[in-house]
Amino acid sequence: MSRKQALLKRHRRNKRIGLLIALGLLIICGVWVAWWLPLVLAVLGWIAHEAWFADHLFYSPKDDYQYNFPPYTPQPKVHLNGDRLRLDDGVMLVEDATLVLALRIKSTWLGRFFDPVVELTGGDNPDRQALERGVNGLRYLNLSGQAPVLSRGELRLRGRFCRLSGEPVLWALEHPDYRRQRVMVIAPHADDAELAAYGLYSQADETWIVTLTAGEIEAEHYQQMGLDNVEAARLKGRLRAWDSIAVPRWAGVPEAHCVQLGYFCLQLAAMQAAPAQPVGSREADLSDTRLFRRMNPFALPGDADGAPTWNNLLADLRELLLRAQPEVIVLPHPTLDPHPDHICAQQAVLEVLKDLDWQPTLLGYANHLHDNDRWPMGDHGAGTALPPVFDPASSLHPYCLSLTVAQQRDKAMALGMMHDLQPRPAFKRRLRRVLQRLLAGRSGSPYGENEFFRKAVRRHELFWRL
């Protein structure tokens, strides 16, 4: 069982216990007070749960984040005077540096009902970075893109529904411009490349997009069209295979650099466990990957028999790496992103790289988190504060790319072309969002109803140098 599955199991167990206790109290109220009171309290309790307690937050908002950055990372001295953040005299920052600011943040009582936000003002690029409701601990803000205004001493930090305290600590991490290098994005599913790295790959001098699976499962939307389970899964897989080849063209990536490997969703771990054993699709009644590889621009080793095996996956990746010779590989982060296909995708790439003569730079991304399903918190277009991390023994090296509003809009359009993000959310989820908009002050995204439009269309794309 993965760590996230264990956390979710514990969360559901605690929720069941809480429901049983609440049910007992309601019965007592109905017997001793009035028969109608339990009904009213039950409705009010459900509304309160959906508005304020429905987030999957598997840690206390009072816990300190515990980051460990690489040794010798520059730490320019800063001071928070009132609401103005000032550098020591004579300190200048590199404009494209990744800037991380550690601060203690404590929510006000209203910050238990509305998302606490730190507002960054004073220059041409104001920002808002949201935190957990009820936050009371050490947090890491992302000041990337604010170097000029901070160097001029004009950057102001203001807490909304929260207070800032303590002596701030700033890290300034410098990087090469990875956009000027040959970039390969490893996407376990169609849309992972766009969610994590559209801004990076759309600006790179040369880009390759390699998608590992067809993403054919959970095809209920297509079953509503009158298709049976197998037909719906195959149609969904074909559509997502098309998306993985066609959508990168919106960013100018040549069709010859877009490859779909056609392995089956949530089956990579089973393939890895028995490398020579074919592992078919869970829902599409297929044991041949070639249905989803028809649009590839060239043949790969796995095309010989179409067998969905780990050995074929490694052979395909090896052929692609030798052909593309990437200088930068963007792939799922091994510890931050808990999705089983994402973990296996990263491990497959590392296994192939062991035998190659050169070692590219590896940039990790996290489209999912163990501890906080809502991260990045806050609205679309806002900055991306660093995610929760509680293991100080693990050294993390963030790299942040800032996106203009026009680049964010193009990214949103790319996501909108992805078939998997187009169906409407379930009614319960839509109702929850209405309640959160009315009672918790949260807003949706103008680009689409899927939660990824809010989470991924941001002023920052955040990666981790591995």
Long-range contacts (C-beta under 8 A, 24 or more apart in sequence): 2-338, 2-340, 3-338, 3-370, 4-338, 4-368, 4-370, 7-58, 7-370, 7-371, 8-56, 8-58, 10-58, 11-56, 11-58, 47-435, 47-439, 50-431, 50-432, 50-435, 50-436, 51-432, 51-435, 51-436, 51-438, 51-439, 51-440, 52-112, 52-113, 52-133, 52-439, 52-440, 54-432, 54-436, 55-133, 55-372, 55-373, 55-374, 56-372, 56-373, 56-374, 57-132, 57-371, 57-372, 57-373, 57-374, 58-370, 58-371, 58-372, 59-371, 59-372, 59-388, 59-390, 61-107, 61-131, 61-132, 61-133, 61-134, 61-135, 61-136, 61-137, 62-134, 62-135, 62-136, 62-137, 63-137, 63-388, 63-390, 64-137, 64-138, 65-137, 65-138, 65-139, 65-140, 65-386, 65-388, 65-389, 65-390, 66-138, 66-389, 66-390, 66-391, 66-392, 67-100, 67-102, 67-140, 67-386, 67-389, 67-392, 67-396, 68-392, 68-393, 68-394, 68-395, 68-396, 69-100, 69-171, 69-173, 69-395, 69-396, 69-397, 69-398, 70-173, 70-395, 70-397, 73-171, 73-172, 73-173, 74-171, 74-172, 74-173, 74-174, 75-169, 75-170, 75-171, 75-172, 76-170, 76-172, 77-170, 78-150, 78-168, 78-169, 78-170, 79-167, 79-168, 80-157, 80-164, 80-167, 80-168, 83-156, 83-157, 83-158, 84-122, 84-153, 84-154, 84-155, 84-156, 84-157, 85-150, 85-155, 85-156, 85-157, 85-168, 86-153, 87-150, 87-151, 87-153, 91-151, 92-151, 93-147, 93-150, 93-151, 93-172, 94-147, 94-172, 94-174, 95-147, 95-148, 96-147, 96-174, 96-175, 96-177, 97-144, 97-147, 97-172, 97-173, 97-174, 97-175, 98-142, 98-144, 98-172, 98-173, 98-174, 98-175, 98-398, 98-399, 98-400, 99-142, 99-143, 99-144, 99-146, 99-147, 99-150, 99-170, 99-171, 99-172, 99-173, 99-400, 100-140, 100-141, 100-142, 100-143, 100-170, 100-171, 100-173, 100-386, 100-398, 101-140, 101-141, 101-143, 101-168, 101-169, 101-170, 102-138, 102-139, 102-140, 102-141, 102-168, 102-169, 102-170, 102-171, 103-138, 103-139, 103-141, 103-157, 103-164, 103-165, 103-166, 103-168, 104-137, 104-138, 104-139, 104-164, 104-165, 104-166, 105-131, 105-135, 105-136, 105-137, 105-138, 105-139, 105-159, 105-162, 105-163, 105-164, 105-165, 106-135, 106-136, 106-162, 106-163, 106-165, 107-131, 107-133, 107-134, 107-135, 107-136, 107-161, 107-162, 107-163, 108-161, 108-162, 108-163, 110-161, 111-135, 111-161, 111-162, 113-439, 113-440, 114-161, 114-440, 114-441, 115-161, 115-377, 115-378, 115-440, 115-441, 115-442, 116-159, 116-160, 116-161, 116-162, 117-159, 117-160, 117-161, 117-162, 117-378, 118-157, 118-158, 118-159, 118-160, 118-162, 118-164, 118-385, 119-157, 119-158, 119-159, 119-160, 120-146, 120-155, 120-156, 120-157, 120-383, 121-155, 121-156, 121-158, 122-149, 122-154, 122-155, 122-156, 123-148, 123-149, 123-152, 123-154, 123-155, 124-149, 125-149, 125-459, 127-382, 127-383, 127-459, 128-378, 128-379, 128-382, 128-383, 129-378, 129-382, 129-383, 129-384, 129-385, 130-377, 130-378, 130-379, 130-382, 130-385, 131-162, 131-377, 131-385, 132-372, 132-377, 135-162, 139-385, 139-386, 140-385, 140-386, 141-383, 141-385, 141-386, 142-383, 142-384, 142-385, 142-386, 142-400, 142-460, 142-462, 143-170, 144-383, 144-400, 144-402, 144-460, 145-383, 145-400, 145-402, 145-459, 145-460, 173-397, 173-398, 173-399, 175-399, 175-465, 176-361, 178-204, 178-328, 178-361, 178-363, 178-399, 179-203, 179-204, 179-205, 179-401, 180-204, 180-205, 181-205, 181-327, 181-328, 181-361, 182-206, 182-207, 182-208, 182-324, 182-325, 182-326, 182-327, 182-328, 183-207, 183-208, 183-326, 183-327, 183-328, 183-329, 183-330, 184-208, 184-209, 184-210, 184-320, 184-321, 184-324, 184-326, 184-328, 184-329, 184-330, 184-360, 185-209, 185-210, 185-329, 185-330, 185-331, 186-210, 186-212, 186-329, 186-330, 186-331, 186-332, 186-345, 186-346, 186-349, 187-211, 187-212, 187-244, 188-212, 188-213, 188-268, 188-332, 188-339, 188-341, 188-342, 188-344, 188-345, 189-213, 189-215, 189-240, 189-265, 189-341, 189-420, 190-214, 190-215, 190-240, 190-241, 190-243, 190-244, 190-247, 190-260, 190-418, 190-420, 191-240, 191-243, 191-415, 191-418, 191-420, 191-421, 191-452, 192-332, 192-342, 192-367, 193-244, 193-248, 193-330, 194-247, 194-248, 194-411, 194-414, 194-415, 194-418, 194-456, 195-367, 195-415, 195-452, 195-455, 195-456, 196-330, 196-365, 196-366, 196-367, 196-456, 196-461, 196-463, 197-330, 197-365, 197-461, 197-463, 198-251, 198-410, 198-411, 198-414, 198-415, 198-461, 199-401, 199-403, 199-407, 199-408, 199-411, 199-461, 200-330, 200-401, 200-461, 200-463, 201-248, 201-251, 201-253, 201-330, 202-251, 202-252, 202-253, 202-407, 202-410, 202-411, 203-407, 204-328, 206-257, 207-248, 207-251, 207-253, 207-257, 208-253, 208-257, 208-258, 208-259, 208-320, 208-324, 208-326, 209-244, 209-248, 209-253, 209-257, 209-258, 209-259, 210-259, 210-261, 210-317, 210-320, 211-241, 211-244, 211-258, 211-259, 211-260, 211-261, 212-261, 212-263, 212-268, 212-313, 212-341, 212-345, 212-348, 213-261, 213-262, 213-263, 213-264, 213-265, 213-267, 213-268, 213-341, 214-238, 214-240, 214-241, 214-260, 214-262, 214-263, 214-264, 214-265, 214-289, 214-292, 215-240, 215-265, 215-420, 216-240, 216-264, 216-265, 216-281, 216-283, 216-284, 216-292, 217-264, 217-265, 217-266, 217-281, 217-282, 217-283, 217-284, 218-283, 219-283, 221-423, 229-283, 230-283, 230-284, 230-285, 233-281, 233-283, 233-284, 233-285, 234-284, 234-286, 234-291, 236-419, 236-420, 237-281, 237-284, 237-291, 237-292, 238-291, 238-292, 239-419, 240-418, 240-419, 240-420, 241-292, 241-293, 241-294, 241-295, 242-295, 243-417, 243-418, 243-419, 243-420, 245-295, 245-296, 246-417, 247-414, 247-417, 247-418, 250-410, 250-413, 250-414, 250-417, 251-410, 251-414, 255-297, 256-297, 256-298, 257-297, 257-324, 258-297, 259-296, 259-297, 259-300, 259-320, 260-292, 260-293, 260-295, 260-296, 261-289, 261-293, 261-300, 261-302, 261-313, 261-316, 262-289, 262-290, 262-291, 262-292, 262-293, 262-302, 263-289, 263-308, 263-313, 264-289, 264-308, 265-341, 266-340, 266-341, 267-308, 268-310, 268-313, 268-340, 268-341, 268-344, 268-345, 268-348, 269-340, 269-341, 269-343, 269-344, 271-308, 271-309, 271-310, 271-313, 271-344, 272-310, 272-344, 272-347, 272-348, 274-310, 275-309, 275-310, 275-311, 275-314, 276-309, 276-310, 276-311, 277-309, 278-307, 278-308, 278-309, 279-308, 279-309, 280-308, 281-308, 310-348, 313-348, 314-348, 314-351, 314-352, 317-348, 317-349, 317-352, 318-352, 318-355, 318-356, 321-352, 321-353, 321-356, 322-356, 325-358, 326-360, 327-360, 327-361, 328-360, 328-361, 328-362, 328-363, 329-360, 329-361, 329-362, 329-363, 330-363, 330-364, 330-365, 330-463, 331-362, 331-363, 331-364, 331-365, 332-364, 332-365, 332-366, 332-367, 333-364, 333-365, 333-366, 333-464, 333-466, 334-364, 334-466, 335-391, 335-394, 336-364, 336-366, 336-369, 336-370, 336-387, 336-389, 336-464, 337-364, 337-365, 337-366, 337-367, 337-368, 337-369, 338-368, 338-369, 338-370, 339-367, 339-368, 342-367, 342-368, 361-465, 362-465, 362-466, 363-399, 363-463, 363-464, 363-465, 363-466, 364-463, 364-464, 364-465, 364-466, 365-462, 365-463, 365-464, 366-462, 366-464, 367-456, 374-455, 375-455, 376-455, 376-458, 379-442, 379-443, 379-445, 379-454, 380-408, 380-412, 380-445, 380-446, 380-447, 380-453, 380-454, 380-457, 380-458, 381-405, 381-408, 381-457, 381-458, 381-459, 382-458, 382-459, 383-458, 383-459, 383-460, 384-458, 384-459, 384-460, 384-461, 384-462, 386-462, 396-464, 397-464, 397-465, 397-466, 398-462, 398-463, 398-464, 398-465, 399-462, 399-463, 399-464, 399-465, 400-460, 400-461, 400-462, 400-463, 401-460, 401-461, 401-463, 402-459, 402-460, 403-458, 403-459, 403-460, 403-461, 408-457, 408-458, 408-459, 411-456, 411-457, 412-445, 412-447, 412-448, 412-453, 412-457, 413-447, 415-447, 415-448, 415-450, 415-452, 415-453, 415-456, 415-457, 416-447, 416-448, 416-453, 421-448, 421-450, 421-452, 421-453, 422-448, 422-450, 424-449, 425-449, 425-450, 425-451
